[in-house]
Amino acid sequence: MGLIDSLLAKDARKFLKRKDSDAAEAGRALEELRSSLYNELKTSEGAKRQQQRFCGPVVAMSFNFIVAVGIILANKLVMGRVGFNFPIFLTLIHYAVAWILLAFFKSLSLLPMSPPSKTTPFSSLFSLGAVMAFASGLANTSLKHNSVGFYQMAKIAVTPTIVLAEFVLFKKTISSQKVMALGVVSLGVAIATVTDLEFNLFGALVAVAWIIPSAINKILWSNLQQQANWTALALMWKTTPFTVFFLLALMPWLDPPGVLLFKWDLGNSSAILISALLGFLLQWSGALALGATSATSHVVLGQFKTCVILLGGYVIFGSDPGFISICGAVAALGGMSVYTFLNLPGKSIDHSTIKQLPKQNVTISKPKADTDGGGGETGVAVVSVDPILSKTTTANISYLRTSSRFALRLHNFSLQFHRSPASGIIRTDSVNRRSSYIEMGMGSNGELKYEISQNAYIKLVLHSLRHKTAAVNGVLVGRISPSDDGFVEISDSVPLFHSNLALLPPLEISLIMIEEHYVAQGLSIVGYFHANERFDDVELCGVAKNIGDHISRYFPQAPILLLNNKKLEALSKSKDRSPVMQLCVKDASRNWRVVGTDGGSKLLLKEPSANVVLSDYISSEKWKDVTDVDDHLDDVTKDWLNPGLFN
């Protein structure tokens, strides 16, 4: 990270995007990957994206399964051969070791950043820490005071408790097919494992007291990661202190006396330490699995482990659990297979209505082609906007009103456009009006002039500096100037993305929000901005060209502004008043080209002092305050309009 630190030094390079070194291409690629991953961990949104990228459902659940089998063997060693019969204290050691490891990660800056405190109430973290202590501690106590059969019945009861709790808390329901599959799983596990039901009052009370905390624990872990941008490690770091506190409070009540008399020799201590390390991995892998799937799926995974252990003992070691138990385990595996199949994309629809994730239909008016050039008939299509994909909420969906002007953009983004045979211009009223304006803005050489306001210009540059090691983009908002020598007047700009620039659903939603917001001001999207990841990269990439092509279909003279890093580097050393951007427009063959020898001859700054103001903002590190649409889709409390940026 020394190279990035040098860019932040008190000289002209401190605010520039990272410059390529003279090292070999492989070395530069490795450095860029390292820098990108490091910077991703510095924000909760970036850390969440990395967790989703590397720990999908299959990886997370496989990790959890392997660690769970390992800790079962380790705990049998500790509580059997070693004779450490203090389940609450053993759980306390697990969480204490986890906390020490997390503190070590934090000291090395390897712990992912937590979301802002205002996005997650303290009560949620405190509650999660408390239920973790009760769920873990009471589970071990229940196993100690109940028969295996009664303990398994309590575990099976967690599944319907989760379904009921999610319905009560979030109004979430599941399909009848999944209910039947879960019923088969629970019944099969009960037949396979419940061979004795010895009852004692204290054990039964402990088992019943464990069911609710266990269900709430899984629901909170899953919900906080999926709804509030928490990663597994960040959430562990925040909640483990509360868990340790409650375990300390439970020890005198649930553990037998004599823990201080235990023989803490090297062999016993090593076995307990191994169990604690596996406990940390179990907590981490379980959190990853809950973040990648759901609380119900994680319970099914636990029942899968039970069936695999039972059948594995029969097949590999020749144990004889009985014909009925084997049939129950096979039936449970069949139910799990059906449940997994129903969870595949497109196989089943959960009739879930979660308060945080509303769903809305957008009615789209679609023009039909007309052979005589007259007005076309209108057809209607409905697009379902799924906030799980776009991470929008009710606040965002308010933008998605059924206006044919902006809904047409969403529809035509992925469909072939209807063009007039004579002119080749898209046949919509808004574009035809723009075409008449464009004729006003043509110079004698057939080229159009572009004028960008100071705020729009500075906002785009600061956005690129906010994410120095990543490509970023944005859109230009404006209109054709009503003056006699009409030109494209770029009044404002909207920073779009700093990751996944080519991802279509967020881009569609973003264009809709932007268009609908500015239409009341008589403005529309008139161009595109792009900043490459490499310092010396001055070429338009495929993504930039494709998005520019799309915008130009509605505004034929739409430009692409490409950040010129070398001009930005020289900004503090000169008094150049020209923009630090290259202007790209389409030529007669409809290919993108740089205008003029320096790329800026047709792009004018509305305020001559714009570069001076930009330098002041860079010196004061104002780029840290820029919010783009990417940030807004991850956290709706962040305003993509940046109303306070120039205060």
Secondary structure as GFF3:
##gff-version 3
##sequence-region A 1 647
A	DSSP	alpha_helix	2	7	.	.	.	ID=ss1
A	DSSP	three_ten_helix	12	15	.	.	.	ID=ss2
A	DSSP	alpha_helix	25	40	.	.	.	ID=ss3
A	DSSP	alpha_helix	44	54	.	.	.	ID=ss4
A	DSSP	alpha_helix	57	76	.	.	.	ID=ss5
A	DSSP	pi_helix	77	81	.	.	.	ID=ss6
A	DSSP	alpha_helix	87	107	.	.	.	ID=ss7
A	DSSP	three_ten_helix	117	119	.	.	.	ID=ss8
A	DSSP	alpha_helix	122	145	.	.	.	ID=ss9
A	DSSP	alpha_helix	148	170	.	.	.	ID=ss10
A	DSSP	alpha_helix	176	193	.	.	.	ID=ss11
A	DSSP	alpha_helix	201	227	.	.	.	ID=ss12
A	DSSP	alpha_helix	232	254	.	.	.	ID=ss13
A	DSSP	three_ten_helix	259	261	.	.	.	ID=ss14
A	DSSP	alpha_helix	266	292	.	.	.	ID=ss15
A	DSSP	alpha_helix	295	316	.	.	.	ID=ss16
A	DSSP	alpha_helix	323	342	.	.	.	ID=ss17
A	DSSP	beta_strand	360	367	.	.	.	ID=ss18
A	DSSP	beta_strand	378	385	.	.	.	ID=ss19
A	DSSP	alpha_helix	387	390	.	.	.	ID=ss20
A	DSSP	alpha_helix	394	397	.	.	.	ID=ss21
A	DSSP	alpha_helix	404	412	.	.	.	ID=ss22
A	DSSP	alpha_helix	429	441	.	.	.	ID=ss23
A	DSSP	beta_strand	450	452	.	.	.	ID=ss24
A	DSSP	alpha_helix	454	466	.	.	.	ID=ss25
A	DSSP	beta_strand	472	480	.	.	.	ID=ss26
A	DSSP	beta_strand	488	495	.	.	.	ID=ss27
A	DSSP	alpha_helix	504	519	.	.	.	ID=ss28
A	DSSP	beta_strand	524	531	.	.	.	ID=ss29
A	DSSP	alpha_helix	542	554	.	.	.	ID=ss30
A	DSSP	beta_strand	560	563	.	.	.	ID=ss31
A	DSSP	alpha_helix	565	569	.	.	.	ID=ss32
A	DSSP	three_ten_helix	570	573	.	.	.	ID=ss33
A	DSSP	beta_strand	581	586	.	.	.	ID=ss34
A	DSSP	beta_strand	592	594	.	.	.	ID=ss35
A	DSSP	beta_strand	603	605	.	.	.	ID=ss36
A	DSSP	alpha_helix	610	619	.	.	.	ID=ss37
A	DSSP	three_ten_helix	622	625	.	.	.	ID=ss38
A	DSSP	alpha_helix	629	634	.	.	.	ID=ss39
###
